[in-house]
């Protein structure tokens, strides 16, 4: 019986989804992409899951598209993206729970896009990112043209894409491609510890925060202000807000996780 292409584990409210093709540096084929999308949707529906972590097995995060998987296929490039990568990226960005991309090694091509798609990006010291598309005369896809310039600016993004320059972890942190770097030997536990901190935060408020940020990326200030007012009412009517205020008055830590 073959190994599953996605390994799923839940601990302390954190669902870790591990890309599991280590012999191929977790290069993406259709089975992996579709399975990851389904696992994300399952995590969305599971009330026990408060945070999702996406990482890779072995020494790579994701080496991009497995070119052997697309050779001779009947689909066009556009059809393939619309069938696999685009639904995956939309699912990640639209998930009502925080998504951490834990980059444990190389993230190349579409794997770079996946690495950049997280709400929070944590890198191991040995991690690297490369927009490798121009090496085979293709255009960056799977969201890279949206994510990267918003993080590093237009000109730097174009340079990284045009020259296919590899970005190491230290430069990734300096450029804003990740929030934290952890030692390779403790990376997985450090990611779990960080994710558990996030899982202890108010889930409903964070869901609304994701919605507000996503909309604000393409809205005017007036539109953002109006949306904040609407979402703030939803947050204020939720039990989490009452708990936060009560805990503040009682000078104790709030308890935002309820059993059952």
Buried (B, 14 or more C-beta within 10 A) or exposed (E): EEEEBBBBEBEBBBBBBBBBBBEBBBBBBBBBBBBBBEBBEEBBEEEEBBBBBBBBBBBBBBBBBBEEBBEEEEEEEEEBBEEBBBBBBEBBBEBEBBBBBBBBBBBBBBBBBBBBBBBBBBBBEBBBBBBBBBEEEEEBBBBBBBBBBEBBEEEBBBBBBEEBBBBBBEEBBEBEBBBEBBEBEEBBEBBBEBBBEBBBBBBBBBBBBBBBEEBBEEBEEEEBEEBBEEBBEBBEEBEBBEBBEEBEEEEEEBEBEEEE
